[in-house]
Structure formats: structure tokens, C-alpha cells
Amino acid sequence: MTIEYRPKGVCSRKMTIQLEDGIIRSVQVLDGCSGNLQGISRLVEGMSAAEAVRRLEGIRCGAKSTSCPDQLAQALKSAL
């Protein structure tokens, strides 16, 4: 399953996530902090979507009420 998600309240503009049987196979993020997002993407590959949501949901970016990791969690929640 491919999820295309438009993040809200962050610098990144689009997240494309490949899920297979509840496991994250790949994550690509358009715009945002490239190095950090590449790192997050590699860390969650092979992880269950439920576990990624548990770990990433609620992370904030500075004074913002959300972050790219939190938005990734929201994208995954929409697919679960």
C-alpha cells in the first residue's frame, strides 16, 4: 500500500510511505530538513507502523505543536 500524505504545520510538503502487511518498507519526504528526514526514514524502515506511531507521535519542533516525525505518525495512523 502506498500512502501519500500532505503534512500540516511543518516545512516538509509531501510524505510518500510504502507499507506492506503493516511494516514500513520506505519513506520519502519532499522538502524539510533533508538530513534529519533521511535519518528518520531509514530508522523506521522495517519497523511496524504501529510501533513507529508509538515512538513518533507527539514530538514537537521548537514552539510548533507538531513536527515532521509527528506528521509521519499521523500519516501512518490514517492508514491503520
C-alpha positions in Angstrom: 0.0 0.0 0.0 1.3 3.5 -0.8 0.3 6.4 1.4 0.7 10.0 0.1 0.3 12.5 2.9 0.4 16.3 2.9 1.9 17.3 6.3 0.4 20.3 8.1 2.3 22.9 10.2 5.9 21.8 9.1 8.4 22.6 6.4 8.0 19.3 4.5 5.4 19.3 1.8 4.7 15.6 1.0 5.4 12.2 2.5 5.2 9.0 0.5 5.2 5.9 2.5 5.2 2.2 1.3 3.6 -0.2 3.7 3.5 -4.0 3.4 1.5 -6.0 5.9 1.7 -3.2 8.5 5.5 -2.9 8.0 7.1 0.3 6.7 9.2 -0.5 3.6 10.2 3.0 2.6 9.6 6.7 3.4 10.3 9.6 1.1 9.8 13.2 2.2 9.7 16.2 -0.1 11.3 19.4 1.4 12.1 19.9 5.1 15.4 19.2 6.9 16.9 16.7 4.4 19.5 15.0 6.7 17.1 14.6 9.6 14.3 13.3 7.5 16.6 10.8 5.7 17.7 9.6 9.1 14.2 9.2 10.4 13.2 7.4 7.2 16.0 4.9 7.4 15.3 4.3 11.1 11.6 3.4 10.6 12.2 1.2 7.6 11.4 -2.4 8.6 9.5 -1.2 11.7 5.8 -1.9 12.2 3.6 1.2 11.5 2.1 0.8 15.0 5.5 1.0 16.7 6.5 4.0 14.6 3.3 5.8 15.6 4.0 4.9 19.3 7.6 6.3 19.1 7.0 9.4 16.9 3.5 10.8 17.8 3.6 13.9 19.9 7.2 15.0 19.0 7.3 18.8 18.7 9.6 21.1 16.6 10.5 24.1 18.7 7.4 26.1 19.6 5.3 24.3 16.9 2.6 21.9 18.1 3.8 19.3 15.7 7.0 18.1 13.8 7.9 16.0 10.8 8.1 12.9 12.9 4.7 13.6 14.4 3.3 14.2 10.9 4.7 10.9 9.8 2.9 9.3 12.7 -0.3 11.0 11.7 0.1 9.7 8.1 0.7 6.2 9.4 -2.3 6.4 11.8 -4.5 7.3 8.8 -3.6 4.0 7.2 -4.0 1.8 10.3 
